[in-house]
Amino acid sequence: MVKPAVVFLMLCLLLTHVLFAQKLQIGESFPEITGELLSYKKITIPEHCKGKVSILIVAFKRGTQPQIDSWTTPLMQEFSNNSDFRFLEIPMISNFYSWISGYIDNGMRGGIVESMHKNVMTYYGPLDTYFTYFGVEDKKLCYLFLLDREGKIQFLANGESSSEQLAILFQKVKILLNS
């Protein structure tokens, strides 16, 4: 039987981690997330992105796809032919749904053109720490991160893109690709 003092200490450590987790800032390393691409390959970010200029778009709700598309359509038109550019969409799904992950992933595979399956990684697990890391104030928004070749954040945005944000992002991506 586990002693109450041990349980109390474990809860304190967990609570301390959650309380002191901070919102990610430009220049910081992107946190580790492990999941599976719709192409059936298991990956861990940011390791999967090392050596590439990468755009990660994280979403917590299904209805964010129009926001995601407002970023991805112009980004893919501009950079998809560059072998040093990587794009990943990451649906973040509570571990409550992990028992039907195959059904959910197959539904996504059916709704996404096969050539894009390598660009969608599903994560099933606890979400609270990521809410803090990503500064999630509204789960109905998508969260975009530009990572340099070392996995450090160089640009942050959320929600639908604007022409001003896209111009800044395009400029940053071009600089990173040429460095």
Backbone as ProteinMPNN parsed JSONL, in Angstrom:
{"seq_chain_A": "MVKPAVVFLMLCLLLTHVLFAQKLQIGESFPEITGELLSYKKITIPEHCKGKVSILIVAFKRGTQPQIDSWTTPLMQEFSNNSDFRFLEIPMISNFYSWISGYIDNGMRGGIVESMHKNVMTYYGPLDTYFTYFGVEDKKLCYLFLLDREGKIQFLANGESSSEQLAILFQKVKILLNS", "coords_chain_A": {"N_chain_A": [[0.848, -1.19, 0.0], [0.523, 2.216, -0.794], [1.997, 4.843, 0.911], [0.417, 7.65, 2.482], [2.017, 9.97, 2.641], [3.862, 9.682, 0.574], [2.182, 9.758, -1.661], [1.214, 12.371, -1.348], [3.617, 13.855, -1.719], [4.174, 13.203, -4.387], [1.962, 14.339, -5.684], [2.429, 17.019, -5.059], [4.811, 17.488, -6.501], [3.879, 17.13, -9.144], [1.932, 19.164, -9.28], [3.569, 21.416, -8.888], [5.093, 21.323, -11.238], [3.088, 21.833, -13.163], [2.176, 24.373, -12.306], [4.445, 25.967, -12.648], [5.035, 25.75, -15.296], [5.536, 27.501, -18.277], [4.343, 29.813, -20.761], [5.384, 29.335, -24.07], [8.07, 31.062, -25.683], [9.523, 33.183, -28.237], [12.577, 31.987, -29.494], [12.855, 29.939, -27.696], [13.103, 26.366, -27.227], [10.964, 24.104, -28.916], [8.493, 22.148, -27.242], [8.623, 18.618, -26.447], [6.678, 16.377, -28.309], [5.045, 13.417, -28.948], [3.741, 11.375, -31.467], [1.693, 9.934, -34.084], [2.05, 9.958, -37.544], [-0.39, 10.374, -40.154], [0.426, 8.773, -42.144], [1.266, 6.526, -40.921], [3.689, 6.533, -39.533], [5.557, 6.725, -36.584], [6.531, 9.553, -34.759], [8.6, 12.012, -33.079], [8.393, 15.267, -32.059], [10.446, 17.994, -31.212], [12.387, 16.634, -32.66], [11.9, 15.344, -35.139], [11.798, 17.494, -36.803], [14.325, 18.584, -36.905], [16.997, 20.129, -38.621], [15.429, 21.077, -40.626], [13.455, 23.853, -41.766], [10.588, 24.55, -40.133], [7.036, 24.54, -40.008], [4.633, 24.329, -37.587], [1.367, 23.559, -36.834], [-0.892, 23.603, -34.365], [-3.837, 22.164, -33.107], [-6.811, 22.058, -31.133], [-9.464, 21.624, -31.404], [-11.918, 20.353, -33.646], [-13.188, 22.159, -35.394], [-11.34, 24.067, -36.212], [-10.212, 23.929, -38.711], [-10.689, 25.727, -40.992], [-9.222, 27.996, -40.109], [-6.644, 26.894, -39.947], [-6.242, 26.231, -42.642], [-6.116, 28.799, -43.686], [-3.56, 29.533, -43.159], [-2.012, 27.366, -44.143], [-2.566, 27.023, -46.917], [-1.459, 29.331, -48.402], [1.21, 29.045, -47.48], [1.998, 26.465, -48.327], [1.756, 26.795, -51.089], [3.835, 28.56, -51.552], [6.193, 27.382, -50.408], [6.27, 24.555, -50.568], [7.774, 23.106, -52.451], [10.346, 23.256, -51.593], [12.942, 21.452, -50.309], [14.018, 21.808, -47.802], [12.04, 22.685, -46.188], [9.475, 22.05, -43.89], [6.208, 21.044, -43.008], [3.773, 20.582, -40.521], [0.668, 19.539, -39.322], [-0.972, 19.332, -36.266], [-3.281, 17.673, -34.649], [-4.408, 17.817, -31.407], [-5.444, 15.577, -29.146], [-7.411, 14.535, -26.471], [-6.371, 12.046, -24.105], [-8.506, 10.557, -23.333], [-9.856, 9.774, -25.58], [-8.209, 7.924, -26.738], [-8.728, 5.205, -26.966], [-10.307, 4.968, -29.19], [-8.678, 5.798, -31.176], [-7.759, 4.693, -33.598], [-10.082, 4.644, -35.169], [-10.645, 7.416, -35.282], [-8.281, 8.387, -36.524], [-8.418, 6.983, -38.97], [-10.706, 8.138, -40.006], [-9.753, 10.735, -40.428], [-7.777, 10.152, -42.318], [-9.38, 9.397, -44.443], [-10.524, 11.81, -45.101], [-8.519, 13.476, -45.911], [-6.288, 14.232, -48.471], [-4.136, 11.705, -49.72], [-1.422, 12.31, -50.205], [-0.869, 14.234, -48.335], [-0.812, 12.972, -45.893], [1.608, 12.565, -44.6], [1.994, 14.934, -43.424], [0.386, 15.308, -41.247], [0.13, 14.796, -37.887], [-1.167, 12.939, -35.298], [-1.801, 13.448, -31.894], [-2.382, 11.814, -28.893], [-3.191, 12.215, -25.637], [-2.435, 13.649, -22.352], [-3.485, 17.043, -22.018], [-3.273, 19.436, -20.567], [-0.691, 20.569, -19.799], [0.268, 21.31, -22.291], [-1.642, 23.207, -22.988], [-0.813, 25.271, -21.333], [1.89, 25.654, -22.2], [1.455, 26.471, -24.88], [0.027, 28.74, -24.538], [-2.772, 28.711, -24.526], [-5.732, 30.226, -24.661], [-8.099, 30.103, -25.823], [-9.61, 27.337, -26.941], [-10.697, 27.011, -29.387], [-9.111, 28.105, -31.274], [-6.415, 27.813, -33.647], [-2.886, 27.154, -33.248], [0.099, 28.439, -34.304], [3.501, 27.723, -35.029], [6.71, 28.671, -35.972], [9.62, 26.977, -36.564], [13.152, 27.017, -36.321], [16.048, 25.425, -37.832], [17.134, 24.119, -35.684], [15.063, 23.573, -34.006], [14.076, 25.649, -32.513], [11.78, 28.18, -31.572], [10.712, 30.662, -33.797], [8.673, 32.277, -34.605], [5.348, 33.046, -33.654], [1.841, 32.532, -33.68], [-1.774, 32.752, -33.602], [-5.092, 31.535, -34.374], [-6.951, 32.684, -37.255], [-5.101, 33.509, -40.2], [-3.641, 36.681, -41.165], [-3.053, 39.113, -43.74], [-0.875, 40.69, -43.049], [0.411, 39.174, -41.018], [1.068, 36.89, -42.507], [2.868, 37.992, -44.352], [5.01, 38.719, -42.679], [5.654, 36.172, -41.654], [6.343, 34.771, -44.052], [8.63, 36.205, -44.782], [10.332, 35.603, -42.611], [10.533, 32.802, -42.878], [11.83, 32.634, -45.37], [14.287, 33.86, -44.775], [15.29, 32.049, -42.867], [15.469, 29.726, -44.441], [17.485, 30.464, -46.151], [19.672, 30.639, -44.544]], "CA_chain_A": [[0.0, 0.0, 0.0], [1.295, 3.448, -0.893], [1.808, 5.693, 2.092], [-0.148, 8.957, 2.15], [3.074, 10.974, 2.485], [4.428, 9.504, -0.767], [1.171, 10.274, -2.582], [1.223, 13.822, -1.184], [4.824, 14.37, -2.37], [4.02, 13.059, -5.843], [0.998, 15.358, -6.106], [3.115, 18.318, -4.967], [5.729, 17.597, -7.641], [3.065, 17.309, -10.34], [1.338, 20.489, -9.205], [4.647, 22.377, -9.085], [5.415, 21.321, -12.668], [1.999, 22.501, -13.877], [2.13, 25.776, -11.917], [5.606, 26.702, -13.119], [5.148, 25.671, -16.754], [5.311, 28.839, -18.809], [4.027, 29.943, -22.17], [6.564, 29.347, -24.931], [8.464, 32.36, -26.223], [10.449, 33.139, -29.364], [13.928, 31.626, -29.101], [12.835, 28.733, -26.875], [12.918, 25.099, -27.927], [9.608, 23.572, -28.917], [8.427, 20.995, -26.331], [8.521, 17.301, -27.069], [5.365, 15.777, -28.528], [5.16, 12.179, -29.712], [2.488, 10.95, -32.067], [1.812, 9.143, -35.3], [1.59, 10.582, -38.784], [-1.443, 9.615, -40.821], [1.132, 7.818, -43.002], [1.577, 5.418, -40.012], [5.041, 6.626, -38.976], [5.629, 7.362, -35.262], [7.561, 10.589, -34.708], [8.67, 12.903, -31.927], [8.742, 16.644, -32.385], [10.991, 18.646, -32.397], [13.432, 15.831, -33.304], [11.501, 15.108, -36.53], [11.97, 18.752, -37.546], [15.725, 19.031, -36.884], [17.614, 20.274, -39.93], [14.439, 21.657, -41.545], [12.661, 24.995, -41.322], [9.311, 23.857, -39.951], [5.806, 25.172, -39.528], [3.769, 23.429, -36.836], [0.078, 24.158, -36.482], [-1.508, 22.781, -33.332], [-5.269, 22.435, -32.955], [-7.45, 21.298, -30.068], [-10.867, 21.419, -31.776], [-12.121, 20.0, -35.047], [-13.664, 23.303, -36.159], [-10.279, 25.031, -36.521], [-9.632, 23.683, -40.029], [-10.608, 26.929, -41.836], [-8.09, 28.811, -39.636], [-5.421, 26.192, -40.362], [-6.134, 26.387, -44.093], [-5.75, 30.184, -44.001], [-2.097, 29.544, -43.08], [-1.341, 26.327, -44.934], [-2.715, 27.19, -48.364], [-0.391, 30.18, -48.951], [2.531, 28.498, -47.138], [2.303, 25.332, -49.201], [1.965, 27.325, -52.44], [5.128, 29.246, -51.607], [7.371, 26.663, -49.929], [6.173, 23.089, -50.587], [8.796, 22.508, -53.322], [11.664, 23.407, -50.974], [13.222, 20.239, -49.517], [14.415, 22.199, -46.45], [10.838, 23.189, -45.518], [8.596, 20.996, -43.381], [4.95, 21.51, -42.431], [3.009, 19.573, -39.796], [-0.556, 19.879, -38.603], [-1.001, 18.436, -35.106], [-4.485, 17.632, -33.826], [-4.126, 17.416, -30.025], [-6.67, 14.907, -28.734], [-7.338, 14.033, -25.095], [-6.15, 10.601, -23.991], [-9.817, 9.936, -23.145], [-10.272, 9.229, -26.87], [-7.167, 7.057, -27.299], [-9.278, 3.891, -27.245], [-10.88, 4.984, -30.541], [-7.728, 6.545, -32.014], [-7.739, 4.11, -34.948], [-11.289, 5.127, -35.851], [-10.46, 8.849, -35.532], [-7.224, 8.555, -37.526], [-8.923, 6.516, -40.263], [-11.62, 9.18, -40.488], [-8.922, 11.819, -40.972], [-7.145, 9.653, -43.552], [-10.393, 9.418, -45.492], [-10.885, 13.182, -45.454], [-7.323, 14.228, -46.293], [-5.628, 13.636, -49.631], [-3.078, 10.813, -49.238], [-0.099, 12.949, -50.268], [-0.714, 15.086, -47.152], [-0.8, 12.163, -44.672], [2.916, 12.744, -43.954], [1.987, 16.267, -42.831], [-0.573, 15.366, -40.14], [0.491, 13.922, -36.783], [-2.137, 12.997, -34.202], [-1.312, 13.259, -30.521], [-3.389, 11.416, -27.914], [-2.591, 12.237, -24.318], [-2.822, 14.776, -21.496], [-3.418, 18.316, -22.742], [-3.136, 20.606, -19.701], [0.627, 21.198, -19.885], [0.362, 21.943, -23.613], [-2.44, 24.434, -22.928], [0.054, 26.28, -20.727], [3.008, 25.912, -23.111], [1.03, 27.159, -26.097], [-0.721, 29.941, -24.184], [-4.13, 28.499, -25.02], [-6.807, 30.918, -23.958], [-9.313, 29.715, -26.538], [-9.365, 26.043, -27.597], [-11.26, 27.067, -30.733], [-8.108, 28.697, -32.159], [-5.217, 27.016, -33.931], [-1.664, 27.787, -32.756], [1.156, 28.238, -35.294], [4.88, 27.91, -34.59], [7.785, 28.53, -36.952], [10.833, 26.488, -35.921], [14.374, 27.029, -37.119], [16.61, 24.091, -38.068], [17.485, 23.521, -34.388], [13.843, 23.346, -33.238], [13.762, 26.82, -31.686], [10.64, 28.952, -32.076], [11.079, 31.947, -34.392], [7.447, 33.038, -34.867], [4.157, 32.483, -33.019], [0.57, 33.178, -34.023], [-2.924, 31.878, -33.399], [-6.289, 31.905, -35.102], [-6.877, 32.84, -38.71], [-3.998, 34.365, -40.642], [-3.921, 37.968, -41.799], [-2.031, 39.389, -44.767], [0.306, 41.209, -42.36], [1.09, 38.052, -40.371], [1.645, 36.043, -43.556], [4.038, 38.688, -44.913], [6.094, 38.566, -41.692], [6.016, 34.754, -41.615], [7.044, 34.445, -45.293], [9.962, 36.807, -44.701], [11.12, 34.831, -41.646], [10.814, 31.491, -43.469], [12.84, 32.827, -46.42], [15.577, 34.123, -44.104], [15.747, 30.787, -42.269], [15.825, 28.794, -45.514], [18.731, 30.919, -46.775], [20.777, 30.701, -43.579]], "C_chain_A": [[0.89, 1.249, 0.0], [0.964, 4.338, 0.296], [1.282, 7.064, 1.666], [0.919, 10.034, 1.923], [3.697, 10.897, 1.092], [3.462, 10.062, -1.811], [1.159, 11.806, -2.538], [2.429, 14.441, -1.893], [4.721, 14.298, -3.891], [3.054, 14.105, -6.386], [1.625, 16.752, -6.074], [4.063, 18.527, -6.146], [4.975, 17.849, -8.936], [2.471, 18.714, -10.385], [2.386, 21.58, -9.439], [5.012, 22.477, -10.559], [4.352, 22.089, -13.453], [1.99, 23.995, -13.57], [3.28, 26.584, -12.52], [5.863, 26.535, -14.61], [4.782, 27.045, -17.304], [4.995, 28.781, -20.289], [5.334, 30.043, -22.96], [6.801, 30.733, -25.516], [9.383, 32.15, -27.427], [11.857, 32.883, -28.824], [14.003, 30.379, -28.239], [12.664, 27.499, -27.758], [11.462, 24.672, -27.833], [9.572, 22.336, -28.024], [8.248, 19.681, -27.087], [7.071, 16.842, -27.128], [5.588, 14.535, -29.383], [3.783, 11.779, -30.214], [2.748, 10.136, -33.311], [1.262, 9.935, -36.477], [0.455, 9.747, -39.368], [-0.856, 8.62, -41.815], [1.683, 6.651, -42.185], [2.987, 5.449, -39.43], [4.964, 7.325, -37.617], [6.79, 8.348, -35.269], [7.505, 11.322, -33.379], [9.13, 14.262, -32.438], [9.409, 17.22, -31.143], [12.042, 17.831, -33.151], [13.146, 15.62, -34.793], [11.768, 16.334, -37.412], [13.423, 19.215, -37.635], [16.3, 19.044, -38.3], [16.686, 20.872, -40.975], [13.867, 22.924, -40.927], [11.229, 24.471, -41.286], [8.202, 24.77, -39.459], [4.998, 24.088, -38.84], [2.486, 24.178, -36.522], [-0.653, 23.17, -35.584], [-2.97, 23.174, -33.2], [-5.858, 21.517, -31.893], [-8.917, 20.993, -30.37], [-10.967, 21.174, -33.275], [-12.468, 21.214, -35.909], [-12.602, 24.322, -36.537], [-9.726, 24.896, -37.938], [-9.635, 24.915, -40.943], [-9.472, 27.877, -41.419], [-6.773, 28.204, -40.115], [-5.192, 26.398, -41.858], [-5.73, 27.808, -44.486], [-4.236, 30.375, -43.927], [-1.488, 28.597, -44.115], [-1.445, 26.539, -46.435], [-1.634, 28.113, -48.921], [1.015, 29.648, -48.654], [2.927, 27.365, -48.073], [2.513, 25.8, -50.642], [3.361, 27.912, -52.583], [6.318, 28.324, -51.355], [7.344, 25.143, -50.105], [7.227, 22.411, -51.463], [10.201, 22.607, -52.745], [11.912, 22.22, -50.034], [13.666, 20.555, -48.086], [13.245, 22.74, -45.627], [9.982, 22.0, -45.104], [7.363, 21.657, -42.762], [4.261, 20.345, -41.739], [1.785, 20.194, -39.134], [-0.695, 18.852, -37.49], [-2.332, 18.562, -34.359], [-4.115, 17.059, -32.447], [-5.432, 16.881, -29.438], [-6.463, 14.302, -27.343], [-7.154, 12.522, -25.086], [-7.45, 9.853, -23.7], [-10.272, 9.223, -24.419], [-9.266, 8.245, -27.467], [-7.695, 5.661, -27.645], [-9.955, 3.813, -28.61], [-9.967, 5.743, -31.519], [-7.678, 5.999, -33.441], [-8.919, 4.593, -35.772], [-11.139, 6.602, -36.222], [-9.433, 9.064, -36.633], [-7.687, 8.089, -38.91], [-9.92, 7.506, -40.866], [-10.853, 10.349, -41.086], [-8.261, 11.384, -42.28], [-8.122, 9.716, -44.717], [-10.733, 10.818, -45.965], [-9.724, 14.038, -45.929], [-6.652, 13.496, -47.449], [-4.369, 12.887, -49.166], [-1.698, 11.454, -49.245], [0.165, 13.847, -49.061], [-0.669, 14.29, -45.85], [0.518, 12.296, -43.913], [3.012, 14.094, -43.252], [1.009, 16.408, -41.667], [-0.171, 14.321, -39.105], [-0.57, 14.051, -35.691], [-1.433, 12.684, -32.886], [-2.512, 12.888, -29.67], [-2.712, 11.397, -26.553], [-3.094, 13.407, -23.5], [-2.594, 16.103, -22.229], [-3.064, 19.514, -21.87], [-1.791, 21.315, -19.812], [0.787, 21.911, -21.219], [-0.499, 23.205, -23.681], [-1.59, 25.572, -22.378], [1.177, 26.654, -21.678], [2.594, 26.79, -24.294], [0.237, 28.425, -25.812], [-2.165, 29.879, -24.644], [-5.123, 29.212, -24.114], [-8.152, 30.554, -24.568], [-9.001, 28.447, -27.33], [-9.926, 26.009, -29.017], [-10.31, 27.72, -31.729], [-7.026, 27.675, -32.469], [-4.006, 27.838, -33.482], [-0.517, 27.415, -33.688], [2.515, 28.563, -34.697], [5.806, 27.733, -35.785], [9.029, 28.116, -36.187], [12.014, 26.617, -36.873], [14.913, 25.604, -37.206], [17.011, 23.37, -36.772], [16.254, 23.253, -33.519], [13.481, 24.476, -32.297], [12.675, 27.65, -32.375], [11.114, 30.312, -32.572], [9.872, 32.831, -34.688], [6.298, 32.287, -34.224], [2.928, 33.24, -33.506], [-0.552, 32.224, -33.654], [-4.116, 32.414, -34.165], [-6.055, 31.99, -36.596], [-5.74, 33.787, -39.079], [-4.529, 35.703, -41.145], [-2.827, 38.201, -42.827], [-0.753, 39.914, -44.122], [1.108, 40.085, -41.703], [1.762, 37.146, -41.409], [2.892, 36.68, -44.153], [5.243, 38.534, -43.973], [6.587, 37.122, -41.679], [6.795, 34.356, -42.866], [8.476, 34.975, -45.259], [10.861, 35.995, -43.764], [11.491, 33.455, -42.211], [11.918, 31.616, -44.517], [14.225, 33.066, -45.818], [16.152, 32.829, -43.532], [16.175, 29.781, -43.333], [17.164, 29.168, -46.158], [19.914, 30.962, -45.812], [21.443, 29.354, -43.399]], "O_chain_A": [[1.888, 1.311, 0.718], [-0.201, 4.549, 0.633], [1.658, 7.578, 0.612], [0.729, 10.919, 1.089], [4.024, 11.924, 0.498], [3.879, 10.757, -2.737], [1.1, 12.457, -3.58], [2.285, 15.443, -2.593], [5.132, 15.222, -4.593], [3.305, 14.693, -7.438], [1.377, 17.569, -6.961], [4.114, 19.614, -6.722], [5.382, 18.688, -9.739], [2.509, 19.374, -11.424], [2.107, 22.566, -10.122], [5.218, 23.573, -11.079], [4.683, 22.905, -14.313], [1.814, 24.806, -14.479], [3.105, 27.753, -12.863], [6.81, 27.117, -15.14], [3.827, 27.672, -16.845], [5.338, 27.82, -20.977], [6.264, 30.746, -22.563], [5.861, 31.475, -25.804], [9.949, 31.072, -27.608], [12.274, 33.48, -27.831], [15.081, 29.813, -28.06], [12.155, 27.576, -28.876], [10.812, 24.854, -26.804], [10.517, 21.547, -28.037], [7.778, 19.658, -28.225], [6.337, 16.908, -26.141], [6.246, 14.599, -30.422], [2.794, 11.838, -29.484], [3.871, 9.703, -33.566], [0.17, 10.501, -36.419], [0.357, 8.55, -39.101], [-1.557, 7.722, -42.281], [2.483, 5.867, -42.695], [3.429, 4.443, -38.874], [4.373, 8.4, -37.508], [7.889, 8.029, -35.722], [6.512, 11.266, -32.654], [10.126, 14.375, -33.153], [8.928, 16.925, -30.049], [12.544, 18.286, -34.179], [14.056, 15.709, -35.616], [11.941, 16.208, -38.624], [13.719, 20.153, -38.375], [16.116, 18.102, -39.071], [17.114, 21.146, -42.096], [13.804, 23.051, -39.704], [10.714, 24.0, -42.301], [8.407, 25.644, -38.617], [4.709, 23.049, -39.433], [2.517, 25.295, -36.006], [-0.984, 22.056, -35.991], [-3.308, 24.358, -33.182], [-5.465, 20.357, -31.765], [-9.543, 20.195, -29.672], [-10.197, 21.722, -34.063], [-12.058, 21.268, -37.068], [-12.93, 25.351, -37.129], [-8.856, 25.674, -38.331], [-8.638, 25.134, -41.63], [-8.833, 28.49, -42.274], [-5.9, 28.908, -40.623], [-4.079, 26.704, -42.286], [-5.072, 28.001, -45.508], [-3.692, 31.279, -44.561], [-0.579, 28.966, -44.859], [-0.489, 26.256, -47.157], [-0.935, 27.711, -49.851], [1.914, 29.784, -49.484], [4.059, 27.314, -48.553], [3.364, 25.255, -51.345], [3.993, 27.769, -53.63], [7.35, 28.461, -52.013], [8.347, 24.496, -49.804], [7.543, 21.243, -51.235], [11.15, 22.099, -53.342], [11.167, 22.017, -49.075], [13.688, 19.66, -47.241], [13.435, 23.199, -44.501], [9.79, 21.061, -45.876], [7.459, 22.683, -42.088], [4.171, 19.251, -42.295], [1.866, 21.233, -38.479], [-0.557, 17.651, -37.723], [-2.494, 19.457, -33.53], [-3.579, 15.955, -32.346], [-6.396, 17.624, -29.255], [-5.458, 13.641, -27.084], [-7.696, 11.809, -25.93], [-7.486, 8.628, -23.811], [-10.972, 8.212, -24.363], [-9.455, 7.781, -28.591], [-7.154, 5.005, -28.535], [-10.16, 2.72, -29.137], [-10.418, 6.255, -32.543], [-7.566, 6.772, -34.393], [-8.765, 4.917, -36.95], [-11.465, 6.998, -37.341], [-9.671, 9.828, -37.568], [-7.38, 8.733, -39.913], [-9.971, 7.688, -42.082], [-11.242, 10.894, -42.118], [-8.193, 12.159, -43.234], [-7.742, 10.046, -45.84], [-11.179, 11.003, -47.097], [-9.915, 15.194, -46.307], [-6.472, 12.279, -47.402], [-3.627, 13.383, -48.318], [-0.883, 11.164, -48.369], [1.318, 14.187, -48.794], [-0.5, 14.887, -44.787], [0.534, 12.151, -42.691], [3.995, 14.37, -42.565], [0.82, 17.51, -41.151], [-0.133, 13.125, -39.393], [-0.84, 15.154, -35.215], [-0.595, 11.787, -32.793], [-3.541, 13.562, -29.713], [-1.762, 10.644, -26.342], [-4.05, 14.081, -23.884], [-1.622, 16.253, -22.969], [-2.593, 20.524, -22.393], [-1.752, 22.541, -19.911], [1.372, 22.992, -21.28], [-0.132, 24.168, -24.355], [-1.634, 26.693, -22.885], [1.401, 27.836, -21.939], [3.299, 27.731, -24.659], [-0.182, 29.115, -26.741], [-2.72, 30.878, -25.101], [-5.318, 28.84, -22.956], [-9.198, 30.674, -23.931], [-8.218, 28.482, -28.28], [-9.654, 25.072, -29.767], [-10.654, 27.876, -32.901], [-6.75, 26.784, -31.666], [-4.087, 29.059, -33.352], [-0.194, 26.238, -33.852], [2.672, 29.537, -33.961], [5.695, 26.755, -36.523], [9.455, 28.814, -35.266], [11.896, 26.361, -38.072], [14.285, 24.675, -36.699], [17.203, 22.154, -36.769], [16.393, 22.752, -32.403], [12.675, 24.295, -31.385], [12.663, 27.797, -33.597], [11.824, 31.028, -31.866], [10.033, 34.013, -34.991], [6.26, 31.056, -34.238], [2.981, 34.452, -33.716], [-0.321, 31.037, -33.422], [-4.154, 33.581, -34.555], [-5.09, 31.441, -37.127], [-5.455, 34.744, -38.359], [-5.7, 35.837, -41.5], [-1.784, 37.55, -42.783], [0.343, 39.616, -44.598], [2.334, 40.044, -41.815], [2.888, 36.693, -41.208], [3.87, 35.985, -44.43], [6.355, 38.252, -44.42], [7.792, 36.874, -41.691], [7.811, 33.669, -42.758], [9.414, 34.284, -45.654], [12.019, 35.73, -44.089], [12.621, 32.996, -42.046], [12.837, 30.798, -44.551], [15.219, 32.528, -46.306], [17.339, 32.542, -43.687], [17.15, 29.056, -43.137], [17.888, 28.302, -46.648], [21.032, 31.283, -46.215], [22.39, 29.232, -42.623]]}, "name": "protein", "num_of_chains": 1, "seq": "MVKPAVVFLMLCLLLTHVLFAQKLQIGESFPEITGELLSYKKITIPEHCKGKVSILIVAFKRGTQPQIDSWTTPLMQEFSNNSDFRFLEIPMISNFYSWISGYIDNGMRGGIVESMHKNVMTYYGPLDTYFTYFGVEDKKLCYLFLLDREGKIQFLANGESSSEQLAILFQKVKILLNS"}
